[in-house]
Structure formats: C-alpha cells, structure tokens
Amino acid sequence: MAGFDRAACGRRLAEGAVLMGLVLEDDKQQQLLDYLALMHKWNKAFNLTAVRDPLEMVSRHLLDSLVLLPYLQGERCLDMGTGPGLPGIPLAIMRPDMQFTLLDSNSKKVRFLRQVVMELGLDHCHPLHSRLEAYRSQAPFQVLTARAVSTLSELLDVSRHLRDRESLLLAMKGRNPQQELDELSADYVCHVMPLSVPFTDGERCLVSVREPEKVENSL
C-alpha cells in the first residue's frame, strides 16, 4: 500500500482545482488533505474505499466530489449512502454556510465520519447511522446527493419523504444512464450534465432531478 505523501497530494489537489476553475483557499486545502490522511489511515482497518493510492484518492474522491459545488442550492444537504463521506465531506469543507447530513447504514463508516467531523471541526456536518427509508427529518432537504448509490428510480422512491417540490436530487453516474432515465415518470424534470474530473479516465456525468411546479390552468 502506498504511503501518504501529503506534499504530493497537495500538489495534485491544487493542480486539479486550477483545471476545474476552483478557488481553493489554503485553509480549505489543508482540511481536504487532513480528511484524505484520515481516510488513508482508517482504510487499512475499516476498508472504507477500494482506492488505496493517495494520489488516486485525490482525483477519484476529492476532485470528483468537488465538481458538485456549482450545483448546490439552499441551506440543507442530505448525502445519501455517503460511505466514507463522499461527496459530503469535501462539499462541507468548501461550504461551511450549509448544513450537511451524512447518512449511511454502515456503522463503521459512520464511526469514521464522526471522527472526521470532530478532528476537522466540521460542526455543520451530522453523520447518522440509518437506512435511507427509515430516516425521518423535521423538514425537507433542498438538495440531496448520491454517489454510486442505487438507480435513479430507487433513489427517488426511498427519499420521497425527505423531499418537496423545491428539492433537487443530484446523482453522480458514470456514462449517461439513459435506461434509468427512461424508467422514470414523465413528471420528473431531469438534466444530464457531463462532468470533467482532472486526472481520471472514463465517462462521468451528473443527473439532476426535480419534480415540476404545478401549473394552474388559467382557462
């Protein structure tokens, strides 16, 4: 297993941010690297991710999560099936003005997330151990994120009680999931945006889904 070279990871992260047109302040970069170091350390015992090389983690985890930044909305985000905190933790580091709920059914990964939140001082992050369909919130979330979790129809079904007509579902996918889109009701408004993640191969896209506003018939 490759050792954690913080300087090399920092250079890769900074270069990737430039390629993405992302302004990355020094304190944010250090927090992202602190998170990466914790993931690399805990991965040895907790098997948080199949990616073992820290440089590859920068591109496939940090940069891949940060591409969602332009699409966030509102004040409350639910990261569904967050795993080791992806994309939730990188987004939370960059958006301290938002509240992030990080939901996962794997207790070991939630334990790791609680350690990350404590060590990085991310008081606006709330890791929770629960299945999505069992989780209840006092208010709907303005944005819900999912990275490599279930099909679009399954995500929409199990998160129905956590959304309203203002909510935006952001699902990260590989290639265009046309078959999944075809399975959705025509009531949903869907957009597929290609994503460009520095230092990664293969197709990547973001699917945004929301329910349309009801239009009153004026006739």
Secondary structure, 3 states (H helix, E strand, C coil): CCCCCHHHHHHHHHHHHHHCCCCCCHHHHHHHHHHHHHHHHHHHHHCCCCCCCHHHHHHHHHHHHHCCHHHCCCCEEEEECCCCCCCHHHHHHHCCCCEEEEEECCHHHHHHHHHHHHHHCCCCEEEEECCHHHCCCCCCCCEEEEECCCCHHHHHHHCHHHCCCCCEEEEEECCCCHHHHHCCCCCCEEEEEECCCCCCCCCCEEEEEECCCCCCCCC
